[in-house]
Amino acid sequence: MDLFAALETTRSIRRFTDEPVTDEEILICLRAATQGPSGGNIQPWQFVAVTDAEVKRALGDVYRRAYDRYEPALLKISTIFRSPMEEQSFDRMRKASRHLADHLGEAPALVLVCMPNISMTLSDEQGELDVGTPFASIYPAVQNFMLACRGEGLGTALTTLLCLVEPQVKELLAIPEGFATACHIAVGYPKYPFPAELKRRPVDEIAFGERFGSRLV
């Protein structure tokens, strides 16, 4: 599909049909993922695709426990909504996230993205040169994967909540020491149609030219 059409309609899909996702479909999207840029071309990504029902169920159980801890903390945040529409949007997101937590193990496929425990921090005579998190070399590949899924008609939901229970996840999937889980992606055919467009804040509200706060156009 057209690149901009994919960009403008790729959203979190948290409700899937029962139609299976094949290994070949996952491989097509993973090939696209590996074309993403990474710092120094280190290509740190490792992927674990899970379609086995028993393993998915076990991952779903630990994810639900993580979400049960996360949700009350989320709801304690004193959120100031800019409009009733924004509050309604947050409520829809919360309900959809709860649904995913209760049904993650039923998703047709789960793809876990791992990377070695590495540091991108260099040093010189003035001290450390902290150039940011090495996870910045993972997420372009993750976005590539999700866009490729969209091109194949597959929906995705990106989450990092399984990081709260990483030891259990690593044990379930035999992920060796020296690796961290960066994120987890539920994959499947969407139960409802993809949106024609996504509601996002207008670019002229968040984009500046030359100096922060100066309108770009």
CYANA upper distance limits for C-alpha pairs under 8 A (distance plus 0.5 A):
  1 MET  CA      5 ALA  CA      7.49
  1 MET  CA      6 ALA  CA      7.23
  1 MET  CA    151 GLY  CA      6.14
  2 ASP  CA      6 ALA  CA      6.83
  3 LEU  CA      7 LEU  CA      6.71
  4 PHE  CA      8 GLU  CA      6.51
  5 ALA  CA      9 THR  CA      6.72
  6 ALA  CA     10 THR  CA      6.35
  6 ALA  CA    147 LEU  CA      6.93
  6 ALA  CA    150 ARG  CA      6.84
  6 ALA  CA    151 GLY  CA      7.19
  7 LEU  CA    147 LEU  CA      7.62
  8 GLU  CA    197 GLU  CA      6.49
  8 GLU  CA    198 LEU  CA      7.03
  9 THR  CA    194 PHE  CA      7.07
  9 THR  CA    195 PRO  CA      6.40
  9 THR  CA    196 ALA  CA      6.88
  9 THR  CA    197 GLU  CA      6.05
  9 THR  CA    198 LEU  CA      6.80
 10 THR  CA    146 MET  CA      8.18
 10 THR  CA    147 LEU  CA      7.37
 10 THR  CA    150 ARG  CA      6.89
 10 THR  CA    155 GLY  CA      8.32
 10 THR  CA    194 PHE  CA      8.25
 11 ARG  CA    155 GLY  CA      8.36
 11 ARG  CA    156 THR  CA      8.06
 11 ARG  CA    157 ALA  CA      8.29
 11 ARG  CA    194 PHE  CA      8.47
 11 ARG  CA    198 LEU  CA      8.08
 12 SER  CA    155 GLY  CA      7.78
 12 SER  CA    156 THR  CA      6.33
 12 SER  CA    157 ALA  CA      5.12
 12 SER  CA    158 LEU  CA      7.48
 13 ILE  CA    155 GLY  CA      5.80
 13 ILE  CA    156 THR  CA      5.78
 13 ILE  CA    157 ALA  CA      5.79
 13 ILE  CA    190 PRO  CA      6.98
 14 ARG  CA     96 ALA  CA      6.89
 14 ARG  CA     97 SER  CA      7.71
 14 ARG  CA     99 HIS  CA      7.77
 14 ARG  CA    100 LEU  CA      5.99
 14 ARG  CA    156 THR  CA      7.86
 14 ARG  CA    157 ALA  CA      6.48
 14 ARG  CA    186 ALA  CA      8.33
 14 ARG  CA    190 PRO  CA      8.37
 15 ARG  CA     99 HIS  CA      8.27
 15 ARG  CA    100 LEU  CA      7.67
 15 ARG  CA    190 PRO  CA      6.59
 15 ARG  CA    191 LYS  CA      6.08
 15 ARG  CA    192 TYR  CA      8.17
 16 PHE  CA    107 ALA  CA      7.09
 16 PHE  CA    108 PRO  CA      8.24
 16 PHE  CA    155 GLY  CA      8.30
 16 PHE  CA    188 GLY  CA      6.10
 16 PHE  CA    189 TYR  CA      5.92
 16 PHE  CA    190 PRO  CA      4.99
 16 PHE  CA    191 LYS  CA      5.10
 16 PHE  CA    192 TYR  CA      8.44
 17 THR  CA    188 GLY  CA      7.53
 17 THR  CA    189 TYR  CA      6.17
 17 THR  CA    190 PRO  CA      6.49
 17 THR  CA    191 LYS  CA      5.43
 18 ASP  CA    107 ALA  CA      8.44
 18 ASP  CA    108 PRO  CA      7.33
 18 ASP  CA    189 TYR  CA      8.37
 19 GLU  CA    108 PRO  CA      7.59
 19 GLU  CA    188 GLY  CA      7.96
 19 GLU  CA    189 TYR  CA      7.13
 20 PRO  CA    108 PRO  CA      5.81
 20 PRO  CA    109 ALA  CA      8.27
 20 PRO  CA    188 GLY  CA      7.72
 21 VAL  CA     25 GLU  CA      7.09
 21 VAL  CA     26 ILE  CA      7.81
 21 VAL  CA    108 PRO  CA      6.34
 21 VAL  CA    109 ALA  CA      6.90
 21 VAL  CA    187 VAL  CA      8.18
 21 VAL  CA    188 GLY  CA      6.75
 21 VAL  CA    189 TYR  CA      8.27
 22 THR  CA     26 ILE  CA      6.98
 23 ASP  CA     27 LEU  CA      6.62
 24 GLU  CA     28 ILE  CA      6.68
 25 GLU  CA     29 CYS  CA      7.01
 25 GLU  CA    152 GLU  CA      8.22
 26 ILE  CA     30 LEU  CA      6.59
 26 ILE  CA     49 ALA  CA      8.26
 27 LEU  CA     31 ARG  CA      6.55
 28 ILE  CA     32 ALA  CA      7.16
 28 ILE  CA    148 ALA  CA      8.26
 29 CYS  CA     33 ALA  CA      6.74
 29 CYS  CA    144 ASN  CA      8.34
 29 CYS  CA    145 PHE  CA      5.74
 29 CYS  CA    146 MET  CA      8.18
 29 CYS  CA    148 ALA  CA      5.59
 29 CYS  CA    149 CYS  CA      6.41
 30 LEU  CA     34 THR  CA      6.79
 30 LEU  CA    145 PHE  CA      6.42
 31 ARG  CA     35 GLN  CA      7.43
 32 ALA  CA     36 GLY  CA      7.99
 32 ALA  CA    141 ALA  CA      8.31
 32 ALA  CA    144 ASN  CA      6.46
 32 ALA  CA    145 PHE  CA      6.54
 32 ALA  CA    148 ALA  CA      6.91
 33 ALA  CA    140 PRO  CA      8.28
 33 ALA  CA    141 ALA  CA      4.88
 33 ALA  CA    142 VAL  CA      6.71
 33 ALA  CA    143 GLN  CA      7.89
 33 ALA  CA    144 ASN  CA      5.20
 33 ALA  CA    145 PHE  CA      5.00
 33 ALA  CA    148 ALA  CA      8.29
 34 THR  CA     43 GLN  CA      8.12
 34 THR  CA     45 TRP  CA      8.42
 34 THR  CA    141 ALA  CA      6.40
 34 THR  CA    144 ASN  CA      8.45
 35 GLN  CA    141 ALA  CA      7.43
 35 GLN  CA    144 ASN  CA      8.15
 36 GLY  CA    140 PRO  CA      5.78
 36 GLY  CA    141 ALA  CA      5.06
 36 GLY  CA    144 ASN  CA      6.94
 37 PRO  CA     41 ASN  CA      7.21
 37 PRO  CA     43 GLN  CA      8.18
 37 PRO  CA    137 SER  CA      7.46
 37 PRO  CA    140 PRO  CA      6.84
 37 PRO  CA    141 ALA  CA      7.69
 38 SER  CA     42 ILE  CA      6.56
 38 SER  CA     43 GLN  CA      6.26
 38 SER  CA     44 PRO  CA      8.32
 38 SER  CA    136 ALA  CA      7.94
 38 SER  CA    137 SER  CA      4.76
 38 SER  CA    138 ILE  CA      7.51
 38 SER  CA    140 PRO  CA      8.00
 39 GLY  CA     43 GLN  CA      8.36
 39 GLY  CA    134 PRO  CA      8.39
 39 GLY  CA    136 ALA  CA      8.27
 39 GLY  CA    137 SER  CA      6.11
 42 ILE  CA    137 SER  CA      8.45
 43 GLN  CA    137 SER  CA      7.73
 43 GLN  CA    138 ILE  CA      8.41
 44 PRO  CA    115 MET  CA      5.91
 44 PRO  CA    116 PRO  CA      7.14
 44 PRO  CA    137 SER  CA      7.61
 44 PRO  CA    138 ILE  CA      7.44
 45 TRP  CA    113 VAL  CA      7.16
 45 TRP  CA    114 CYS  CA      6.39
 45 TRP  CA    115 MET  CA      5.59
 45 TRP  CA    116 PRO  CA      8.48
 45 TRP  CA    138 ILE  CA      6.69
 45 TRP  CA    141 ALA  CA      8.40
 46 GLN  CA    113 VAL  CA      6.34
 46 GLN  CA    114 CYS  CA      5.45
 46 GLN  CA    115 MET  CA      6.34
 47 PHE  CA    111 VAL  CA      7.14
 47 PHE  CA    112 LEU  CA      6.18
 47 PHE  CA    113 VAL  CA      5.26
 47 PHE  CA    114 CYS  CA      6.58
 48 VAL  CA    111 VAL  CA      6.09
 48 VAL  CA    112 LEU  CA      5.57
 48 VAL  CA    113 VAL  CA      7.08
 48 VAL  CA    114 CYS  CA      8.33
 48 VAL  CA    173 LEU  CA      8.48
 49 ALA  CA    109 ALA  CA      7.44
 49 ALA  CA    110 LEU  CA      6.33
 49 ALA  CA    111 VAL  CA      4.88
 49 ALA  CA    112 LEU  CA      6.92
 50 VAL  CA     55 VAL  CA      7.74
 50 VAL  CA     56 LYS  CA      7.19
 50 VAL  CA    109 ALA  CA      6.16
 50 VAL  CA    110 LEU  CA      5.57
 50 VAL  CA    111 VAL  CA      6.63
 51 THR  CA     55 VAL  CA      8.21
 51 THR  CA     56 LYS  CA      7.22
 51 THR  CA    108 PRO  CA      6.88
 51 THR  CA    109 ALA  CA      5.35
 51 THR  CA    110 LEU  CA      7.17
 52 ASP  CA     56 LYS  CA      6.61
 53 ALA  CA     57 ARG  CA      6.56
 53 ALA  CA    105 GLY  CA      8.18
 53 ALA  CA    106 GLU  CA      8.20
 54 GLU  CA     58 ALA  CA      6.82
 55 VAL  CA     59 LEU  CA      6.72
 55 VAL  CA    172 LEU  CA      7.87
 56 LYS  CA     60 GLY  CA      6.47
 56 LYS  CA    104 LEU  CA      8.24
 56 LYS  CA    105 GLY  CA      5.11
 56 LYS  CA    106 GLU  CA      7.46
 56 LYS  CA    107 ALA  CA      8.33
 56 LYS  CA    109 ALA  CA      8.38
 56 LYS  CA    110 LEU  CA      7.78
 57 ARG  CA     61 ASP  CA      6.73
 57 ARG  CA    104 LEU  CA      8.42
 57 ARG  CA    105 GLY  CA      4.87
 57 ARG  CA    106 GLU  CA      7.43
 58 ALA  CA     62 VAL  CA      7.07
 58 ALA  CA    105 GLY  CA      7.61
 58 ALA  CA    172 LEU  CA      8.33
 59 LEU  CA     63 TYR  CA      6.54
 59 LEU  CA    104 LEU  CA      8.35
 59 LEU  CA    105 GLY  CA      6.74
 59 LEU  CA    169 VAL  CA      7.42
 59 LEU  CA    172 LEU  CA      8.23
 60 GLY  CA     64 ARG  CA      6.57
 60 GLY  CA    101 ALA  CA      7.83
 60 GLY  CA    102 ASP  CA      8.06
 60 GLY  CA    103 HIS  CA      7.43
 60 GLY  CA    104 LEU  CA      5.52
 60 GLY  CA    105 GLY  CA      4.49
 60 GLY  CA    106 GLU  CA      8.18
 61 ASP  CA     65 ARG  CA      6.99
 61 ASP  CA    105 GLY  CA      7.73
 62 VAL  CA     66 ALA  CA      6.76
 62 VAL  CA    162 LEU  CA      7.98
 62 VAL  CA    165 VAL  CA      7.53
 62 VAL  CA    168 GLN  CA      8.07
 62 VAL  CA    169 VAL  CA      8.41
 63 TYR  CA     67 TYR  CA      6.63
 63 TYR  CA    101 ALA  CA      6.93
 63 TYR  CA    104 LEU  CA      7.98
 63 TYR  CA    161 LEU  CA      7.38
 63 TYR  CA    162 LEU  CA      6.17
 63 TYR  CA    165 VAL  CA      8.25
 64 ARG  CA     68 ASP  CA      6.53
 64 ARG  CA    101 ALA  CA      5.51
 64 ARG  CA    102 ASP  CA      6.59
 65 ARG  CA     69 ARG  CA      7.02
 66 ALA  CA     70 TYR  CA      6.69
 66 ALA  CA    161 LEU  CA      6.94
 66 ALA  CA    162 LEU  CA      7.31
 66 ALA  CA    164 LEU  CA      6.82
 66 ALA  CA    165 VAL  CA      7.25
 67 TYR  CA     71 GLU  CA      6.26
 67 TYR  CA     98 ARG  CA      8.36
 67 TYR  CA    101 ALA  CA      6.80
 67 TYR  CA    161 LEU  CA      7.44
 68 ASP  CA     72 PRO  CA      7.79
 69 ARG  CA     73 ALA  CA      7.68
 70 TYR  CA     74 LEU  CA      6.72
 71 GLU  CA     75 LEU  CA      6.71
 72 PRO  CA     76 LYS  CA      6.74
 73 ALA  CA     77 ILE  CA      7.45
 81 PHE  CA     86 GLU  CA      6.47
 81 PHE  CA     87 GLU  CA      6.23
 82 ARG  CA     86 GLU  CA      6.91
 82 ARG  CA     87 GLU  CA      8.39
 83 SER  CA     87 GLU  CA      7.04
 84 PRO  CA     88 GLN  CA      6.68
 85 MET  CA     89 SER  CA      6.65
 86 GLU  CA     90 PHE  CA      6.74
 87 GLU  CA     91 ASP  CA      6.78
 88 GLN  CA     92 ARG  CA      6.74
 89 SER  CA     93 MET  CA      6.71
 90 PHE  CA     94 ARG  CA      6.63
 91 ASP  CA     95 LYS  CA      6.75
 92 ARG  CA     96 ALA  CA      6.61
 93 MET  CA     97 SER  CA      6.50
 94 ARG  CA     98 ARG  CA      6.68
 95 LYS  CA     99 HIS  CA      6.73
 96 ALA  CA    100 LEU  CA      6.77
 97 SER  CA    101 ALA  CA      6.67
 98 ARG  CA    102 ASP  CA      6.77
 99 HIS  CA    103 HIS  CA      6.63
100 LEU  CA    104 LEU  CA      5.68
103 HIS  CA    107 ALA  CA      7.51
104 LEU  CA    186 ALA  CA      7.68
107 ALA  CA    186 ALA  CA      6.69
107 ALA  CA    187 VAL  CA      6.99
107 ALA  CA    188 GLY  CA      6.84
108 PRO  CA    186 ALA  CA      8.27
108 PRO  CA    187 VAL  CA      6.79
108 PRO  CA    188 GLY  CA      5.82
109 ALA  CA    186 ALA  CA      6.54
109 ALA  CA    187 VAL  CA      5.59
109 ALA  CA    188 GLY  CA      6.94
110 LEU  CA    184 HIS  CA      7.48
110 LEU  CA    185 ILE  CA      6.17
110 LEU  CA    186 ALA  CA      5.16
110 LEU  CA    187 VAL  CA      6.45
111 VAL  CA    184 HIS  CA      6.29
111 VAL  CA    185 ILE  CA      5.59
111 VAL  CA    186 ALA  CA      7.00
111 VAL  CA    187 VAL  CA      7.94
112 LEU  CA    181 THR  CA      7.53
112 LEU  CA    182 ALA  CA      8.24
112 LEU  CA    183 CYS  CA      6.61
112 LEU  CA    184 HIS  CA      4.95
112 LEU  CA    185 ILE  CA      6.81
113 VAL  CA    142 VAL  CA      8.42
113 VAL  CA    181 THR  CA      6.44
113 VAL  CA    182 ALA  CA      6.09
113 VAL  CA    183 CYS  CA      5.97
113 VAL  CA    184 HIS  CA      6.65
114 CYS  CA    179 PHE  CA      6.96
114 CYS  CA    180 ALA  CA      6.04
114 CYS  CA    181 THR  CA      4.85
114 CYS  CA    182 ALA  CA      5.89
114 CYS  CA    183 CYS  CA      7.88
115 MET  CA    138 ILE  CA      8.23
115 MET  CA    179 PHE  CA      5.97
115 MET  CA    180 ALA  CA      6.04
115 MET  CA    181 THR  CA      7.05
115 MET  CA    182 ALA  CA      7.34
116 PRO  CA    178 GLY  CA      6.25
116 PRO  CA    179 PHE  CA      4.76
116 PRO  CA    180 ALA  CA      6.64
117 ASN  CA    178 GLY  CA      5.97
117 ASN  CA    179 PHE  CA      5.82
117 ASN  CA    180 ALA  CA      6.59
118 ILE  CA    134 PRO  CA      7.66
119 SER  CA    133 THR  CA      8.23
119 SER  CA    134 PRO  CA      6.89
120 MET  CA    130 ASP  CA      7.93
120 MET  CA    131 VAL  CA      7.34
120 MET  CA    132 GLY  CA      7.86
120 MET  CA    133 THR  CA      7.63
120 MET  CA    134 PRO  CA      6.37
121 THR  CA    128 GLU  CA      7.10
121 THR  CA    129 LEU  CA      6.21
121 THR  CA    130 ASP  CA      5.41
121 THR  CA    131 VAL  CA      6.76
121 THR  CA    132 GLY  CA      8.17
122 LEU  CA    128 GLU  CA      6.26
122 LEU  CA    129 LEU  CA      5.60
122 LEU  CA    130 ASP  CA      7.29
123 SER  CA    127 GLY  CA      5.79
123 SER  CA    128 GLU  CA      4.60
123 SER  CA    129 LEU  CA      5.79
124 ASP  CA    128 GLU  CA      7.00
124 ASP  CA    129 LEU  CA      7.95
132 GLY  CA    136 ALA  CA      8.12
134 PRO  CA    138 ILE  CA      7.97
135 PHE  CA    139 TYR  CA      7.08
135 PHE  CA    182 ALA  CA      7.61
136 ALA  CA    140 PRO  CA      7.89
137 SER  CA    141 ALA  CA      8.26
138 ILE  CA    142 VAL  CA      6.99
138 ILE  CA    182 ALA  CA      8.13
139 TYR  CA    143 GLN  CA      6.61
140 PRO  CA    144 ASN  CA      6.68
141 ALA  CA    145 PHE  CA      6.65
142 VAL  CA    146 MET  CA      6.82
143 GLN  CA    147 LEU  CA      6.63
144 ASN  CA    148 ALA  CA      6.56
145 PHE  CA    149 CYS  CA      6.68
146 MET  CA    150 ARG  CA      6.76
146 MET  CA    155 GLY  CA      8.34
146 MET  CA    156 THR  CA      6.80
147 LEU  CA    151 GLY  CA      6.77
148 ALA  CA    152 GLU  CA      6.87
149 CYS  CA    153 GLY  CA      6.78
149 CYS  CA    154 LEU  CA      5.34
149 CYS  CA    155 GLY  CA      6.99
149 CYS  CA    156 THR  CA      7.76
150 ARG  CA    154 LEU  CA      5.67
150 ARG  CA    155 GLY  CA      6.59
150 ARG  CA    156 THR  CA      8.41
153 GLY  CA    189 TYR  CA      7.30
154 LEU  CA    187 VAL  CA      7.19
154 LEU  CA    188 GLY  CA      5.92
154 LEU  CA    189 TYR  CA      5.31
154 LEU  CA    190 PRO  CA      7.17
155 GLY  CA    187 VAL  CA      6.29
155 GLY  CA    188 GLY  CA      5.93
155 GLY  CA    189 TYR  CA      6.13
155 GLY  CA    190 PRO  CA      5.96
156 THR  CA    185 ILE  CA      6.77
156 THR  CA    186 ALA  CA      5.94
156 THR  CA    187 VAL  CA      5.19
156 THR  CA    188 GLY  CA      7.20
157 ALA  CA    185 ILE  CA      5.92
157 ALA  CA    186 ALA  CA      5.62
157 ALA  CA    187 VAL  CA      7.35
158 LEU  CA    183 CYS  CA      7.50
158 LEU  CA    184 HIS  CA      6.43
158 LEU  CA    185 ILE  CA      5.09
158 LEU  CA    186 ALA  CA      7.20
159 THR  CA    183 CYS  CA      6.41
159 THR  CA    184 HIS  CA      5.85
159 THR  CA    185 ILE  CA      6.75
160 THR  CA    164 LEU  CA      8.41
160 THR  CA    182 ALA  CA      7.51
160 THR  CA    183 CYS  CA      5.18
160 THR  CA    184 HIS  CA      6.47
161 LEU  CA    165 VAL  CA      8.25
161 LEU  CA    183 CYS  CA      8.45
162 LEU  CA    166 GLU  CA      6.61
162 LEU  CA    169 VAL  CA      7.69
162 LEU  CA    183 CYS  CA      8.09
162 LEU  CA    184 HIS  CA      7.66
163 CYS  CA    181 THR  CA      6.97
163 CYS  CA    182 ALA  CA      7.91
163 CYS  CA    183 CYS  CA      7.78
165 VAL  CA    169 VAL  CA      6.95
166 GLU  CA    170 LYS  CA      6.47
166 GLU  CA    181 THR  CA      7.56
167 PRO  CA    171 GLU  CA      6.71
168 GLN  CA    172 LEU  CA      6.69
169 VAL  CA    173 LEU  CA      6.75
170 LYS  CA    174 ALA  CA      6.06
170 LYS  CA    175 ILE  CA      5.17
170 LYS  CA    176 PRO  CA      7.69
171 GLU  CA    175 ILE  CA      7.13
175 ILE  CA    179 PHE  CA      7.54
190 PRO  CA    194 PHE  CA      7.95
201 ARG  CA    205 GLU  CA      7.52
201 ARG  CA    206 ILE  CA      8.21
202 PRO  CA    206 ILE  CA      7.71
203 VAL  CA    207 ALA  CA      6.25
204 ASP  CA    208 PHE  CA      8.18
204 ASP  CA    215 ARG  CA      7.50
204 ASP  CA    216 LEU  CA      7.56
204 ASP  CA    217 VAL  CA      7.87
207 ALA  CA    215 ARG  CA      7.39
207 ALA  CA    216 LEU  CA      6.55
208 PHE  CA    212 PHE  CA      6.17
208 PHE  CA    213 GLY  CA      6.32
208 PHE  CA    214 SER  CA      5.66
208 PHE  CA    215 ARG  CA      5.32
208 PHE  CA    216 LEU  CA      4.99
209 GLY  CA    213 GLY  CA      8.38
209 GLY  CA    214 SER  CA      6.10
209 GLY  CA    215 ARG  CA      6.22
209 GLY  CA    216 LEU  CA      4.63
209 GLY  CA    217 VAL  CA      8.15
210 GLU  CA    214 SER  CA      7.54
210 GLU  CA    216 LEU  CA      8.34
